Amino acid sequence: MIDLSTTYLGLKLKTPLVPSASPLTQEFDNIKRLEEAGASAIVLHSVFEETPLKGTNEPASPFAALDRYLDLLRRAKESVRVPLIASLGGTSLKGWTEYARRLEQAGADALELNLYQVPSQADIAGSVLEDGYVEVVKAVRAAVKIPIAAKLTPFFTSMSNMTRRFEEAGANGLVLFNRFYQPDLNLDTMEIQPSVLLSTAQDLRVPLTWIGMLFGRVKVSLAGSSGVHSPEDALKLLLVGADVTMVCSVLLRHGISRLGDLESGLNGLMEKHRFKSVAEIKGKMSQIRSSDPTAFERAQYLNAVKGIERVVLTGCEAWRILSGDHS
Ligand SMILES: Cc1cc2nc3c(=O)[nH]c(=O)nc-3n(C[C@H](O)[C@H](O)[C@H](O)COP(=O)(O)O)c2cc1C
């Protein structure tokens, strides 16, 4: 019997498979179905801070979205047993803290702070935005007692330094990483197309790299999010040190029942490798435990690139990727 249990944000979970925030987790019925399919905790979709409108179009309740969210959270808390993590995206410090308090009061087991700001203004330096993110974590930490996780973008210049700052600010966990909205162009209509881009398994590499480098160097819990599409992907993230492996695109693409397949697949893989528990393998292949710590860094990138050579095949050029020892 394989023990898949893990601890995330101080919450004891029966497996590391946690559906992350998405439209899937904004429906009560889906939350129930996710629990039935084996979710060990569920992150609700994000509630975004609303600015009360002034003038004639002012809605009856200026915080209609928050009220709906709190209703969903309360209702879900009454009917599911797994921990529910509320996700919040604020715009002002007051909004972050007020919403966080309301979510805590409504029964959230933990909070995920969706620190998602597209840095499009040229007169705002990166350091100013970074200070702002850290302030948000500090303020929310002071406002609530439940554990908080910061969900980050991978685009910080110094991820390690920011991680330390988030930890010092009081975050209990980091979710690595959020996906940025990336619009496309429609060449038929010559319009910007706001299409949703689901991840592919290739997207696993960014959290794999960072969790592998951070494990053992930070005290916060680490959640891997991006590109978990198969049991193998989940196992890889655990091996580099993730406490939980979050899933979104794979469920949007294949349906909620895929969660059960991921769990049985993970069980099978662990058995195949003779691993007995998630606790035993967590971080086994992280940088800090590796016999070759440079494997995560630039030196190996140079070696990997050396392994790609140009070949000419009957008049057309191609690149051949060589495997093996490139030293
Ligand atoms: C359609 C869609 C909606 C999402 N909505 C949210 C959201 O409300 N809040 C949030 O923090 N992340 C949101 N995400 C990001 C996911 O939770 C997840 O972090 C990301 O998609 C990477 O994981 P994946 O590769 O398993 O999809 C959304 C993703 C998608 C595809």
The ligand as an SDF file (V2000), in Angstrom:
LIG
                    3D

 31 33  0  0  0  0  0  0  0  0999 V2000
   -9.0570   29.0190  -18.0150 C   0  0  0  0  0  0  0  0  0  0  0  0
   -8.1400   29.2360  -16.8510 C   0  0  0  0  0  0  0  0  0  0  0  0
   -8.5390   30.0280  -15.7810 C   0  0  0  0  0  0  0  0  0  0  0  0
   -7.6930   30.2360  -14.6830 C   0  0  0  0  0  0  0  0  0  0  0  0
   -8.1190   30.9970  -13.6420 N   0  0  0  0  0  0  0  0  0  0  0  0
   -7.2820   31.2120  -12.5790 C   0  0  0  0  0  0  0  0  0  0  0  0
   -7.6840   31.9840  -11.4620 C   0  0  0  0  0  0  0  0  0  0  0  0
   -8.8200   32.4630  -11.3590 O   0  0  0  0  0  0  0  0  0  0  0  0
   -6.7750   32.1820  -10.4740 N   0  0  0  0  0  0  0  0  0  0  0  0
   -5.5190   31.6560  -10.4880 C   0  0  0  0  0  0  0  0  0  0  0  0
   -4.7440   31.8670   -9.5610 O   0  0  0  0  0  0  0  0  0  0  0  0
   -5.1290   30.8840  -11.5340 N   0  0  0  0  0  0  0  0  0  0  0  0
   -5.9640   30.6640  -12.5660 C   0  0  0  0  0  0  0  0  0  0  0  0
   -5.5470   29.8880  -13.6190 N   0  0  0  0  0  0  0  0  0  0  0  0
   -4.2000   29.2930  -13.5770 C   0  0  0  0  0  0  0  0  0  0  0  0
   -4.2540   27.8380  -13.1360 C   0  0  0  0  0  0  0  0  0  0  0  0
   -4.7480   27.7050  -11.8150 O   0  0  0  0  0  0  0  0  0  0  0  0
   -2.8680   27.1700  -13.2070 C   0  0  0  0  0  0  0  0  0  0  0  0
   -1.9980   27.7970  -12.2770 O   0  0  0  0  0  0  0  0  0  0  0  0
   -2.2400   27.2740  -14.5800 C   0  0  0  0  0  0  0  0  0  0  0  0
   -3.1940   27.0290  -15.6040 O   0  0  0  0  0  0  0  0  0  0  0  0
   -1.0920   26.2800  -14.7310 C   0  0  0  0  0  0  0  0  0  0  0  0
   -1.4910   24.9580  -14.4360 O   0  0  0  0  0  0  0  0  0  0  0  0
   -1.8700   23.8840  -15.5760 P   0  0  0  0  0  0  0  0  0  0  0  0
   -0.6780   23.6850  -16.4130 O   0  0  0  0  0  0  0  0  0  0  0  0
   -2.2630   22.6620  -14.7920 O   0  0  0  0  0  0  0  0  0  0  0  0
   -3.0250   24.4540  -16.3480 O   0  0  0  0  0  0  0  0  0  0  0  0
   -6.3990   29.6500  -14.6900 C   0  0  0  0  0  0  0  0  0  0  0  0
   -6.0040   28.8530  -15.7680 C   0  0  0  0  0  0  0  0  0  0  0  0
   -6.8480   28.6350  -16.8400 C   0  0  0  0  0  0  0  0  0  0  0  0
   -6.3850   27.7670  -17.9800 C   0  0  0  0  0  0  0  0  0  0  0  0
  1  2  1  0
  2  3  1  0
  2 30  2  0
  3  4  2  0
  4  5  1  0
  4 28  1  0
  5  6  2  0
  6  7  1  0
  6 13  1  0
  7  8  2  0
  7  9  1  0
  9 10  1  0
 10 11  2  0
 10 12  1  0
 12 13  2  0
 13 14  1  0
 14 15  1  0
 14 28  1  0
 15 16  1  0
 16 17  1  0
 16 18  1  0
 18 19  1  0
 18 20  1  0
 20 21  1  0
 20 22  1  0
 22 23  1  0
 23 24  1  0
 24 25  2  0
 24 26  1  0
 24 27  1  0
 28 29  2  0
 29 30  1  0
 30 31  1  0
M  END
$$$$
